[in-house]
Amino acid sequence: MGISLGVVGLGAFGSSFAELFKSHPLVDRIALCDREKERVEAFAKKESFQDKFDQSDAYDSLEEICAADLDALAIITQPWLHAAQAVQGMESGKHVYSAVPIVCLPDGDEILEWCDRIVATCRRTGMHYMLGETTYYRPEAMYCRRRAAEGAFGDFVYAEGEYFHDVDDPGCNLRDVQRARTSSKSGREWTELSKQYQARGIASGPMHYPTHSTSGPICVMKAHMTKVYALPYYNRAADDFFGDEPRNETALFEMSNGAAVRICEYRQIGHGGRETFRVYGTEGSFENGAWCDKHGCTQLTVEEMRDPLPAEVAEAFTAISGKPDFYGGHGGSHAYLVHEFVAAVAGARTPAINAWEAARYMAAGVMAHKSALKGGEVLDVPDWGDPPGQPA
């Protein structure tokens, strides 16, 4: 039996997911929502949407779509809105998929409060929450989870995760992203709201968006960060984009399984960009697309690393572009994120990147940033445990 799902947020990123959600074989009905009505109208006119979309399922506010008789919402809005909108969606009786991160705010304590609230809302309402973290479904992560399940790593010793994204990266210039975000209705509201943080002297940093780097080691080792020591990098040259915030942050974590993990979140670095991780164990290791053990290293292809999608799902997604094996962006993770959420809702099960897992990705970064601002003070990382029904 299929589900009904509403996509909230049809900007550049949301638009890339709308077709995937609509095309999934287990989605029987699609609804669309955006404060900018013309974005909804553009999708409503698409011939490819006519089989699952009705004009009565066009909305221009979260309140309206929350009142609709839908099973689930995919929230792909601005990052400072994610957590509040996810809670509102679950409170209205809908399962929620949220774009990353859980929330992005200058105040780390607020971020932790939202993590706590999302976990509590899941427990109280029984609704499922899933974070759309792309690293989780990159081919490297899928392969490493399979090898970990086999015990091929032995005991985990050390891991590294990093997200290098220079502010002036020509492929995705963060100054342009910021201008685009603040030009929307919600963006203009955020410009005013952010002045309150500035007045309080709250400095954010790259570790407040840590999920691309923290999620790889956490999901492979099935362990979480317990302590952190971190250092900031400040460039002497003034730059309004950063203000007084650190431009790069490097953290060393102690894990619940006894391993050590180094995480880098860099926004000013002479590099082409990288979203990746490496994991080392007593019996085997993974780095740079290769499996290594005491006998040497074997380079792997993407197809060798990637898990297969169900045939009918792969066919439906391929039909979107007319290209074989269409997986979408961020290393082909988009197709897997959509499938996991839809399949979890349809199957009444907890999704892979659930609220408890997502909080672990986020809290690690928050505490790393706090440590960096305190000159590398060693701090504890809070944890919310595992989802109900799963072993601690």
Helices and strands as residue ranges (DSSP letters): E 3-8, H 12-23, E 27-33, H 37-44, G 47-49, G 55-57, E 58-59, H 62-66, E 72-75, H 82-91, E 95-98, H 108-125, E 129-131, G 134-137, H 139-150, E 156-164, H 174-182, H 185-199, G 206-208, H 211-221, E 225-233, E 248-255, E 260-266, E 274-281, E 284-287, E 290-293, E 296-299, H 302-305, H 311-321, H 329-346, H 355-373, E 379-380
